[in-house]
């Protein structure tokens, strides 16, 4: 057993506690109604406060576990990064997608994201790339059409707008 798992739990729960704290503060700005004595932000704030307390309790538990375990061997971090490089690639691709949606629009950004994701995950032969293209077209322009025509929800149009 090494310190990696408790450290990951510490980082994750710390980030979640910060996120929930920020949301807790934002929930105080929700507009309130005259018929609600506590205000519309009361319930979200209660839930978020409970989540922050749970995250902090997990962090205390994992900090104790982290301190009790011996340090790992040199090179373990780079080895772990190499083993998880595909996950990091998909996360980087997702970040690029999120940045491109307002500029390119949902359909074009999704087309590129799904195609690049399929290639990243191993689609290299002409047949698998053709299948990836069909999937990308369905999940980009198809979903855009579904939302626009059926649900009457306009997704970002970008260059197609």
N, CA, C and O atoms as a DFTB+ gen file, in Angstrom:
644 C
 N C O
     1  1       0.849      -1.184       0.000
     2  2       0.000       0.000       0.000
     3  2       0.891       1.243       0.000
     4  3       1.876       1.314       0.736
     5  1       0.530       2.224      -0.839
     6  2       1.311       3.454      -0.862
     7  2       0.424       4.658      -0.549
     8  3      -0.775       4.526      -0.301
     9  1       1.037       5.806      -0.568
    10  2       0.345       7.030      -0.165
    11  2      -0.493       7.649      -1.281
    12  3      -1.181       8.644      -1.055
    13  1      -0.445       7.083      -2.459
    14  2      -1.139       7.672      -3.607
    15  2      -2.639       7.785      -3.431
    16  3      -3.231       8.822      -3.733
    17  1      -3.254       6.717      -2.943
    18  2      -4.711       6.723      -2.795
    19  2      -5.185       7.759      -1.772
    20  3      -6.089       8.539      -2.073
    21  1      -4.596       7.787      -0.564
    22  2      -5.033       8.828       0.378
    23  2      -4.754      10.242      -0.129
    24  3      -5.543      11.156       0.114
    25  1      -3.638      10.424      -0.831
    26  2      -3.322      11.743      -1.377
    27  2      -4.361      12.155      -2.419
    28  3      -4.804      13.303      -2.437
    29  1      -4.746      11.219      -3.283
    30  2      -5.775      11.513      -4.286
    31  2      -7.093      11.881      -3.612
    32  3      -7.782      12.800      -4.053
    33  1      -7.444      11.162      -2.542
    34  2      -8.675      11.477      -1.811
    35  2      -8.588      12.856      -1.156
    36  3      -9.571      13.596      -1.129
    37  1      -7.417      13.196      -0.631
    38  2      -7.232      14.523      -0.031
    39  2      -7.420      15.627      -1.073
    40  3      -8.114      16.612      -0.824
    41  1      -6.804      15.456      -2.230
    42  2      -6.894      16.472      -3.283
    43  2      -8.325      16.588      -3.797
    44  3      -8.856      17.692      -3.921
    45  1      -8.948      15.450      -4.096
    46  2     -10.314      15.466      -4.618
    47  2     -11.282      16.106      -3.626
    48  3     -12.066      16.980      -3.997
    49  1     -11.229      15.678      -2.381
    50  2     -12.163      16.209      -1.392
    51  2     -11.874      17.665      -1.055
    52  3     -12.794      18.418      -0.737
    53  1     -10.614      18.068      -1.120
    54  2     -10.287      19.479      -0.934
    55  2     -10.871      20.333      -2.050
    56  3     -11.437      21.396      -1.793
    57  1     -10.733      19.868      -3.289
    58  2     -11.308      20.597      -4.429
    59  2     -12.830      20.649      -4.331
    60  3     -13.438      21.690      -4.581
    61  1     -13.440      19.526      -3.968
    62  2     -14.898      19.505      -3.821
    63  2     -15.356      20.436      -2.704
    64  3     -16.363      21.129      -2.849
    65  1     -14.623      20.458      -1.590
    66  2     -14.984      21.350      -0.483
    67  2     -14.907      22.812      -0.929
    68  3     -15.768      23.615      -0.570
    69  1     -13.880      23.161      -1.709
    70  2     -13.777      24.531      -2.229
    71  2     -14.926      24.855      -3.183
    72  3     -15.509      25.937      -3.116
    73  1     -15.244      23.917      -4.064
    74  2     -16.347      24.116      -5.003
    75  2     -17.669      24.295      -4.263
    76  3     -18.433      25.214      -4.555
    77  1     -17.932      23.407      -3.299
    78  2     -19.189      23.488      -2.555
    79  2     -19.261      24.763      -1.715
    80  3     -20.342      25.320      -1.523
    81  1     -18.115      25.225      -1.214
    82  2     -18.093      26.482      -0.460
    83  2     -18.439      27.658      -1.376
    84  3     -19.204      28.545      -0.997
    85  1     -17.871      27.658      -2.579
    86  2     -18.184      28.726      -3.538
    87  2     -19.668      28.694      -3.913
    88  3     -20.310      29.740      -4.005
    89  1     -20.206      27.499      -4.128
    90  2     -21.630      27.378      -4.448
    91  2     -22.501      27.800      -3.268
    92  3     -23.562      28.396      -3.452
    93  1     -22.043      27.487      -2.052
    94  2     -22.754      27.907      -0.837
    95  2     -22.875      29.431      -0.803
    96  3     -23.939      29.974      -0.507
    97  1     -21.769      30.110      -1.109
    98  2     -21.779      31.574      -1.108
    99  2     -22.679      32.119      -2.216
   100  3     -23.384      33.109      -2.015
   101  1     -22.656      31.475      -3.386
   102  2     -23.504      31.899      -4.497
   103  2     -24.979      31.676      -4.196
   104  3     -25.823      32.466      -4.619
   105  1     -25.299      30.608      -3.470
   106  2     -26.699      30.293      -3.160
   107  2     -27.339      31.388      -2.323
   108  3     -28.561      31.539      -2.339
   109  1     -26.554      32.140      -1.606
   110  2     -27.091      33.253      -0.832
   111  2     -27.623      34.373      -1.710
   112  3     -28.403      35.206      -1.248
   113  1     -27.208      34.402      -2.975
   114  2     -27.653      35.444      -3.906
   115  2     -28.903      35.063      -4.685
   116  3     -29.378      35.846      -5.508
   117  1     -29.448      33.867      -4.440
   118  2     -30.658      33.460      -5.153
   119  2     -31.813      34.376      -4.756
   120  3     -31.955      34.729      -3.585
   121  1     -32.640      34.763      -5.733
   122  2     -33.763      35.642      -5.388
   123  2     -34.759      34.916      -4.487
   124  3     -35.036      33.732      -4.683
   125  1     -35.283      35.621      -3.517
   126  2     -36.221      34.986      -2.593
   127  2     -37.635      35.471      -2.871
   128  3     -37.847      36.524      -3.472
   129  1     -38.582      34.685      -2.423
   130  2     -39.993      34.983      -2.606
   131  2     -40.575      35.445      -1.276
   132  3     -40.067      35.094      -0.211
   133  1     -41.642      36.233      -1.346
   134  2     -42.258      36.695      -0.101
   135  2     -43.000      35.574       0.617
   136  3     -43.335      35.713       1.793
   137  1     -43.263      34.453      -0.079
   138  2     -43.971      33.334       0.530
   139  2     -43.036      32.326       1.175
   140  3     -43.489      31.382       1.822
   141  1     -41.751      32.515       1.006
   142  2     -40.778      31.604       1.607
   143  2     -40.098      32.304       2.775
   144  3     -39.325      33.239       2.567
   145  1     -40.372      31.868       3.994
   146  2     -39.777      32.556       5.150
   147  2     -38.259      32.403       5.222
   148  3     -37.571      33.302       5.706
   149  1     -37.730      31.277       4.745
   150  2     -36.283      31.061       4.824
   151  2     -35.548      31.544       3.583
   152  3     -34.333      31.738       3.632
   153  1     -36.238      31.741       2.490
   154  2     -35.594      32.160       1.253
   155  2     -35.265      30.970       0.369
   156  3     -35.154      29.838       0.838
   157  1     -35.112      31.251      -0.927
   158  2     -34.889      30.169      -1.886
   159  2     -33.503      29.545      -1.775
   160  3     -33.301      28.425      -2.244
   161  1     -32.553      30.232      -1.172
   162  2     -31.206      29.690      -1.037
   163  2     -31.003      28.826       0.190
   164  3     -29.927      28.256       0.366
   165  1     -32.006      28.714       1.041
   166  2     -31.842      27.982       2.305
   167  2     -31.544      26.506       2.105
   168  3     -30.587      25.979       2.673
   169  1     -32.364      25.836       1.298
   170  2     -32.163      24.400       1.109
   171  2     -30.842      24.098       0.402
   172  3     -30.093      23.237       0.862
   173  1     -30.532      24.790      -0.717
   174  2     -29.219      24.533      -1.333
   175  2     -28.057      24.794      -0.378
   176  3     -27.071      24.057      -0.383
   177  1     -28.169      25.832       0.434
   178  2     -27.092      26.142       1.379
   179  2     -26.956      25.050       2.432
   180  3     -25.841      24.700       2.820
   181  1     -28.081      24.507       2.899
   182  2     -28.041      23.419       3.871
   183  2     -27.352      22.196       3.276
   184  3     -26.473      21.603       3.902
   185  1     -27.759      21.822       2.061
   186  2     -27.161      20.656       1.396
   187  2     -25.670      20.885       1.167
   188  3     -24.861      19.995       1.427
   189  1     -25.303      22.058       0.687
   190  2     -23.894      22.355       0.417
   191  2     -23.068      22.385       1.699
   192  3     -21.923      21.933       1.705
   193  1     -23.627      22.907       2.774
   194  2     -22.909      22.912       4.054
   195  2     -22.663      21.487       4.536
   196  3     -21.582      21.176       5.036
   197  1     -23.658      20.625       4.386
   198  2     -23.485      19.215       4.770
   199  2     -22.402      18.569       3.914
   200  3     -21.573      17.817       4.426
   201  1     -22.405      18.857       2.612
   202  2     -21.383      18.290       1.723
   203  2     -19.981      18.760       2.110
   204  3     -19.035      17.973       2.081
   205  1     -19.841      20.031       2.468
   206  2     -18.530      20.547       2.893
   207  2     -18.067      19.828       4.154
   208  3     -16.902      19.445       4.254
   209  1     -18.967      19.641       5.118
   210  2     -18.611      18.939       6.359
   211  2     -18.191      17.502       6.056
   212  3     -17.218      17.006       6.625
   213  1     -18.918      16.834       5.164
   214  2     -18.558      15.458       4.789
   215  2     -17.181      15.434       4.136
   216  3     -16.356      14.580       4.462
   217  1     -16.922      16.374       3.206
   218  2     -15.610      16.434       2.559
   219  2     -14.498      16.674       3.565
   220  3     -13.440      16.051       3.475
   221  1     -14.719      17.561       4.514
   222  2     -13.695      17.827       5.529
   223  2     -13.462      16.606       6.412
   224  3     -12.323      16.325       6.786
   225  1     -14.525      15.876       6.750
   226  2     -14.372      14.657       7.554
   227  2     -13.567      13.608       6.792
   228  3     -12.710      12.939       7.370
   229  1     -13.841      13.465       5.504
   230  2     -13.072      12.519       4.682
   231  2     -11.615      12.945       4.627
   232  3     -10.719      12.103       4.684
   233  1     -11.369      14.247       4.517
   234  2      -9.992      14.736       4.464
   235  2      -9.239      14.438       5.752
   236  3      -8.067      14.066       5.708
   237  1      -9.893      14.595       6.898
   238  2      -9.248      14.283       8.183
   239  2      -8.895      12.801       8.228
   240  3      -7.787      12.437       8.621
   241  1      -9.831      11.948       7.830
   242  2      -9.600      10.497       7.827
   243  2      -8.442      10.131       6.894
   244  3      -7.571       9.341       7.259
   245  1      -8.437      10.711       5.689
   246  2      -7.401      10.387       4.708
   247  2      -6.050      10.975       5.093
   248  3      -5.016      10.399       4.755
   249  1      -6.033      12.100       5.785
   250  2      -4.767      12.672       6.244
   251  2      -4.110      11.751       7.265
   252  3      -2.895      11.554       7.240
   253  1      -4.909      11.193       8.154
   254  2      -4.370      10.219       9.122
   255  2      -3.803       9.004       8.394
   256  3      -2.719       8.520       8.719
   257  1      -4.546       8.524       7.414
   258  2      -4.098       7.363       6.638
   259  2      -2.822       7.688       5.856
   260  3      -1.910       6.865       5.778
   261  1      -2.763       8.890       5.279
   262  2      -1.599       9.321       4.509
   263  2      -0.348       9.343       5.375
   264  3       0.712       8.875       4.960
   265  1      -0.477       9.888       6.576
   266  2       0.677       9.986       7.479
   267  2       1.144       8.624       7.968
   268  3       2.326       8.449       8.263
   269  1       0.237       7.655       8.058
   270  2       0.588       6.330       8.576
   271  2       1.301       5.463       7.544
   272  3       1.959       4.488       7.908
   273  1       1.180       5.800       6.271
   274  2       1.770       4.967       5.219
   275  2       3.179       5.438       4.869
   276  3       3.484       6.626       4.977
   277  1       4.038       4.507       4.450
   278  2       5.399       4.892       4.054
   279  2       5.396       5.599       2.694
   280  3       4.490       5.413       1.881
   281  1       6.415       6.398       2.476
   282  2       6.561       7.092       1.194
   283  2       6.832       6.081       0.089
   284  3       7.398       5.016       0.335
   285  1       6.427       6.419      -1.119
   286  2       6.621       5.531      -2.261
   287  2       8.032       5.595      -2.807
   288  3       8.854       6.408      -2.385
   289  1       8.286       4.708      -3.763
   290  2       9.596       4.664      -4.414
   291  2       9.748       5.845      -5.372
   292  3       8.754       6.369      -5.875
   293  1      10.987       6.263      -5.623
   294  2      11.203       7.326      -6.611
   295  2      10.726       6.870      -7.997
   296  3      10.904       5.710      -8.369
   297  1      10.131       7.772      -8.739
   298  2       9.661       7.459     -10.084
   299  2       8.235       6.945     -10.152
   300  3       7.724       6.685     -11.241
   301  1       7.588       6.796      -9.013
   302  2       6.219       6.273      -9.019
   303  2       5.244       7.239      -9.687
   304  3       4.305       6.810     -10.357
   305  1       5.463       8.526      -9.509
   306  2       4.543       9.513     -10.077
   307  2       4.611       9.489     -11.599
   308  3       3.578       9.464     -12.267
   309  1       5.827       9.498     -12.152
   310  2       5.946       9.471     -13.614
   311  2       5.414       8.160     -14.182
   312  3       4.842       8.146     -15.273
   313  1       5.592       7.082     -13.469
   314  2       5.048       5.787     -13.891
   315  2       3.520       5.832     -13.909
   316  3       2.885       5.326     -14.834
   317  1       2.941       6.440     -12.882
   318  2       1.490       6.563     -12.794
   319  2       0.954       7.437     -13.925
   320  3      -0.077       7.124     -14.521
   321  1       1.656       8.533     -14.218
   322  2       1.232       9.427     -15.303
   323  2       1.272       8.694     -16.637
   324  3       0.364       8.850     -17.453
   325  1       2.316       7.895     -16.871
   326  2       2.403       7.120     -18.113
   327  2       1.248       6.134     -18.225
   328  3       0.673       5.968     -19.301
   329  1       0.906       5.480     -17.116
   330  2      -0.194       4.506     -17.134
   331  2      -1.538       5.171     -17.416
   332  3      -2.430       4.546     -17.989
   333  1      -1.687       6.417     -17.022
   334  2      -2.961       7.113     -17.161
   335  2      -2.935       8.189     -18.247
   336  3      -3.762       9.101     -18.236
   337  1      -2.003       8.089     -19.173
   338  2      -1.860       9.122     -20.198
   339  2      -3.097       9.242     -21.087
   340  3      -3.413      10.336     -21.555
   341  1      -3.793       8.145     -21.323
   342  2      -5.001       8.197     -22.136
   343  2      -6.088       9.029     -21.442
   344  3      -6.773       9.825     -22.084
   345  1      -6.235       8.840     -20.143
   346  2      -7.220       9.628     -19.387
   347  2      -6.858      11.111     -19.426
   348  3      -7.737      11.959     -19.578
   349  1      -5.575      11.427     -19.291
   350  2      -5.150      12.823     -19.366
   351  2      -5.398      13.391     -20.765
   352  3      -5.777      14.553     -20.911
   353  1      -5.182      12.567     -21.786
   354  2      -5.457      12.998     -23.157
   355  2      -6.926      13.327     -23.367
   356  3      -7.260      14.333     -23.993
   357  1      -7.807      12.476     -22.841
   358  2      -9.246      12.723     -22.968
   359  2      -9.642      13.978     -22.190
   360  3     -10.467      14.760     -22.663
   361  1      -9.067      14.180     -21.005
   362  2      -9.356      15.399     -20.236
   363  2      -8.882      16.650     -20.975
   364  3      -9.576      17.667     -20.982
   365  1      -7.714      16.579     -21.590
   366  2      -7.211      17.716     -22.365
   367  2      -8.121      17.980     -23.565
   368  3      -8.416      19.130     -23.891
   369  1      -8.558      16.907     -24.214
   370  2      -9.472      17.042     -25.344
   371  2     -10.796      17.671     -24.901
   372  3     -11.356      18.507     -25.609
   373  1     -11.287      17.273     -23.741
   374  2     -12.517      17.852     -23.195
   375  2     -12.338      19.345     -22.917
   376  3     -13.241      20.138     -23.184
   377  1     -11.184      19.729     -22.385
   378  2     -10.920      21.146     -22.117
   379  2     -10.918      21.948     -23.421
   380  3     -11.475      23.044     -23.474
   381  1     -10.299      21.408     -24.465
   382  2     -10.285      22.081     -25.768
   383  2     -11.708      22.189     -26.316
   384  3     -12.088      23.219     -26.874
   385  1     -12.488      21.127     -26.154
   386  2     -13.885      21.124     -26.606
   387  2     -14.682      22.226     -25.915
   388  3     -15.408      22.975     -26.567
   389  1     -14.544      22.321     -24.602
   390  2     -15.281      23.330     -23.837
   391  2     -14.896      24.738     -24.295
   392  3     -15.749      25.621     -24.371
   393  1     -13.622      24.945     -24.597
   394  2     -13.178      26.255     -25.068
   395  2     -13.669      26.554     -26.485
   396  3     -13.884      27.714     -26.835
   397  1     -13.847      25.510     -27.299
   398  2     -14.229      25.701     -28.700
   399  2     -15.733      25.831     -28.929
   400  3     -16.148      26.385     -29.947
   401  1     -16.561      25.332     -28.005
   402  2     -18.014      25.358     -28.222
   403  2     -18.541      26.776     -28.483
   404  3     -19.301      26.955     -29.435
   405  1     -18.181      27.786     -27.695
   406  2     -18.725      29.124     -27.987
   407  2     -18.266      29.675     -29.338
   408  3     -19.008      30.408     -29.992
   409  1     -17.077      29.334     -29.747
   410  2     -16.499      29.868     -30.982
   411  2     -16.982      29.096     -32.209
   412  3     -17.453      29.699     -33.173
   413  1     -16.867      27.757     -32.179
   414  2     -17.253      26.936     -33.325
   415  2     -18.734      26.579     -33.331
   416  3     -19.296      26.283     -34.385
   417  1     -19.362      26.604     -32.176
   418  2     -20.740      26.148     -32.059
   419  2     -20.765      24.698     -31.610
   420  3     -19.769      23.982     -31.706
   421  1     -21.940      24.275     -31.109
   422  2     -22.066      22.924     -30.569
   423  2     -21.785      21.856     -31.622
   424  3     -21.027      20.921     -31.365
   425  1     -22.387      21.984     -32.802
   426  2     -22.291      20.923     -33.810
   427  2     -20.850      20.715     -34.281
   428  3     -20.357      19.587     -34.272
   429  1     -20.177      21.780     -34.690
   430  2     -18.804      21.632     -35.191
   431  2     -17.832      21.218     -34.092
   432  3     -16.972      20.366     -34.311
   433  1     -17.965      21.817     -32.913
   434  2     -17.075      21.454     -31.804
   435  2     -17.292      20.000     -31.397
   436  3     -16.331      19.284     -31.113
   437  1     -18.549      19.563     -31.366
   438  2     -18.843      18.172     -31.000
   439  2     -18.336      17.205     -32.056
   440  3     -17.829      16.133     -31.729
   441  1     -18.473      17.583     -33.326
   442  2     -17.950      16.741     -34.408
   443  2     -16.451      16.532     -34.225
   444  3     -15.970      15.400     -34.270
   445  1     -15.721      17.608     -34.020
   446  2     -14.274      17.500     -33.809
   447  2     -13.926      16.732     -32.550
   448  3     -12.994      15.928     -32.546
   449  1     -14.674      16.978     -31.476
   450  2     -14.412      16.297     -30.206
   451  2     -14.613      14.790     -30.329
   452  3     -13.760      14.010     -29.904
   453  1     -15.729      14.383     -30.904
   454  2     -16.012      12.946     -31.011
   455  2     -15.022      12.275     -31.964
   456  3     -14.541      11.179     -31.680
   457  1     -14.717      12.916     -33.082
   458  2     -13.731      12.333     -34.011
   459  2     -12.353      12.213     -33.358
   460  3     -11.713      11.165     -33.435
   461  1     -11.904      13.283     -32.720
   462  2     -10.595      13.248     -32.053
   463  2     -10.593      12.241     -30.911
   464  3      -9.599      11.549     -30.691
   465  1     -11.702      12.157     -30.187
   466  2     -11.804      11.182     -29.099
   467  2     -11.730       9.754     -29.606
   468  3     -11.057       8.914     -29.009
   469  1     -12.419       9.473     -30.705
   470  2     -12.370       8.127     -31.288
   471  2     -10.946       7.793     -31.747
   472  3     -10.460       6.682     -31.535
   473  1     -10.287       8.771     -32.378
   474  2      -8.918       8.534     -32.827
   475  2      -8.002       8.299     -31.625
   476  3      -7.169       7.392     -31.637
   477  1      -8.162       9.118     -30.598
   478  2      -7.345       8.989     -29.391
   479  2      -7.538       7.624     -28.734
   480  3      -6.592       7.043     -28.202
   481  1      -8.766       7.121     -28.776
   482  2      -9.069       5.833     -28.152
   483  2      -8.722       4.640     -29.037
   484  3      -8.909       3.496     -28.622
   485  1      -8.219       4.885     -30.251
   486  2      -7.686       3.780     -31.028
   487  2      -8.261       3.554     -32.402
   488  3      -7.863       2.590     -33.055
   489  1      -9.169       4.373     -32.885
   490  2      -9.712       4.193     -34.236
   491  2      -8.658       4.645     -35.240
   492  3      -8.405       5.842     -35.379
   493  1      -8.038       3.685     -35.944
   494  2      -6.964       4.023     -36.879
   495  2      -7.197       3.454     -38.281
   496  3      -6.699       4.013     -39.259
   497  1      -7.936       2.366     -38.394
   498  2      -8.156       1.752     -39.706
   499  2      -9.227       2.539     -40.456
   500  3     -10.043       3.220     -39.834
   501  1      -9.232       2.454     -41.791
   502  2     -10.259       3.178     -42.554
   503  2     -11.687       2.806     -42.123
   504  3     -12.560       3.671     -42.050
   505  1     -11.916       1.532     -41.842
   506  2     -13.257       1.093     -41.424
   507  2     -13.645       1.718     -40.081
   508  3     -14.749       2.241     -39.932
   509  1     -12.739       1.662     -39.111
   510  2     -13.065       2.222     -37.793
   511  2     -13.183       3.740     -37.850
   512  3     -13.973       4.320     -37.106
   513  1     -12.412       4.394     -38.717
   514  2     -12.536       5.843     -38.876
   515  2     -13.860       6.219     -39.548
   516  3     -14.458       7.243     -39.217
   517  1     -14.317       5.385     -40.495
   518  2     -15.617       5.629     -41.134
   519  2     -16.746       5.491     -40.111
   520  3     -17.680       6.293     -40.090
   521  1     -16.649       4.468     -39.267
   522  2     -17.642       4.284     -38.203
   523  2     -17.597       5.475     -37.244
   524  3     -18.637       5.975     -36.816
   525  1     -16.388       5.922     -36.913
   526  2     -16.233       7.076     -36.021
   527  2     -16.855       8.326     -36.637
   528  3     -17.453       9.136     -35.928
   529  1     -16.716       8.486     -37.957
   530  2     -17.299       9.648     -38.635
   531  2     -18.826       9.619     -38.564
   532  3     -19.458      10.643     -38.307
   533  1     -19.413       8.445     -38.792
   534  2     -20.875       8.315     -38.706
   535  2     -21.347       8.629     -37.286
   536  3     -22.322       9.355     -37.094
   537  1     -20.650       8.079     -36.299
   538  2     -21.003       8.344     -34.896
   539  2     -20.866       9.831     -34.590
   540  3     -21.735      10.416     -33.944
   541  1     -19.780      10.441     -35.052
   542  2     -19.550      11.864     -34.789
   543  2     -20.624      12.731     -35.440
   544  3     -21.083      13.702     -34.839
   545  1     -21.026      12.391     -36.659
   546  2     -22.076      13.160     -37.331
   547  2     -23.411      13.038     -36.592
   548  3     -24.131      14.022     -36.422
   549  1     -23.726      11.815     -36.155
   550  2     -24.983      11.598     -35.414
   551  2     -24.981      12.344     -34.089
   552  3     -25.976      12.966     -33.717
   553  1     -23.865      12.279     -33.380
   554  2     -23.821      12.884     -32.054
   555  2     -23.540      14.380     -32.077
   556  3     -23.653      15.032     -31.039
   557  1     -23.185      14.936     -33.206
   558  2     -22.974      16.383     -33.257
   559  2     -24.158      17.062     -33.936
   560  3     -24.929      17.768     -33.286
   561  1     -24.301      16.850     -35.232
   562  2     -25.390      17.502     -35.954
   563  2     -26.745      16.899     -35.599
   564  3     -27.749      17.611     -35.582
   565  1     -26.788      15.602     -35.317
   566  2     -28.046      14.956     -34.934
   567  2     -28.594      15.495     -33.627
   568  3     -29.780      15.813     -33.534
   569  1     -27.748      15.600     -32.622
   570  2     -28.195      16.129     -31.327
   571  2     -28.540      17.607     -31.445
   572  3     -29.494      18.075     -30.824
   573  1     -27.767      18.344     -32.239
   574  2     -28.075      19.757     -32.461
   575  2     -29.455      19.903     -33.099
   576  3     -30.248      20.745     -32.679
   577  1     -29.739      19.095     -34.101
   578  2     -31.043      19.119     -34.770
   579  2     -32.163      18.715     -33.810
   580  3     -33.219      19.347     -33.788
   581  1     -31.937      17.677     -33.026
   582  2     -32.928      17.218     -32.049
   583  2     -33.275      18.329     -31.055
   584  3     -34.449      18.591     -30.798
   585  1     -32.266      18.969     -30.507
   586  2     -32.517      20.030     -29.528
   587  2     -33.197      21.236     -30.174
   588  3     -34.089      21.839     -29.576
   589  1     -32.784      21.590     -31.388
   590  2     -33.335      22.772     -32.040
   591  2     -34.778      22.549     -32.499
   592  3     -35.632      23.411     -32.290
   593  1     -35.056      21.396     -33.125
   594  2     -36.366      21.168     -33.733
   595  2     -37.381      20.515     -32.801
   596  3     -38.563      20.856     -32.852
   597  1     -36.951      19.591     -31.956
   598  2     -37.891      18.860     -31.101
   599  2     -38.065      19.557     -29.756
   600  3     -39.190      19.830     -29.335
   601  1     -36.955      19.845     -29.083
   602  2     -37.034      20.446     -27.755
   603  2     -37.106      21.972     -27.796
   604  3     -37.366      22.608     -26.774
   605  1     -36.878      22.562     -28.971
   606  2     -36.861      24.009     -29.179
   607  2     -35.882      24.679     -28.200
   608  3     -36.187      25.690     -27.567
   609  1     -34.704      24.072     -28.110
   610  2     -33.618      24.609     -27.287
   611  2     -32.461      24.905     -28.227
   612  3     -31.977      24.019     -28.931
   613  1     -32.029      26.137     -28.232
   614  2     -30.953      26.534     -29.132
   615  2     -29.599      26.302     -28.469
   616  3     -29.278      26.915     -27.450
   617  1     -28.823      25.422     -29.053
   618  2     -27.453      25.199     -28.593
   619  2     -26.560      26.235     -29.278
   620  3     -26.963      26.800     -30.295
   621  1     -25.369      26.499     -28.756
   622  2     -24.490      27.502     -29.379
   623  2     -24.269      27.213     -30.863
   624  3     -23.924      26.091     -31.235
   625  1     -24.469      28.227     -31.710
   626  2     -24.376      28.054     -33.162
   627  2     -22.965      28.314     -33.687
   628  3     -22.551      27.679     -34.656
   629  1     -22.228      29.219     -33.080
   630  2     -20.860      29.491     -33.508
   631  2     -20.777      29.928     -34.953
   632  3     -21.494      30.836     -35.375
   633  1     -19.905      29.286     -35.716
   634  2     -19.680      29.636     -37.114
   635  2     -20.888      29.354     -37.995
   636  3     -21.026      29.953     -39.061
   637  1     -21.763      28.451     -37.566
   638  2     -22.948      28.115     -38.359
   639  2     -24.101      29.078     -38.115
   640  3     -25.111      29.028     -38.816
   641  1     -23.956      29.960     -37.121
   642  2     -25.035      30.865     -36.708
   643  2     -25.307      31.905     -37.716
   644  3     -26.186      32.743     -37.517
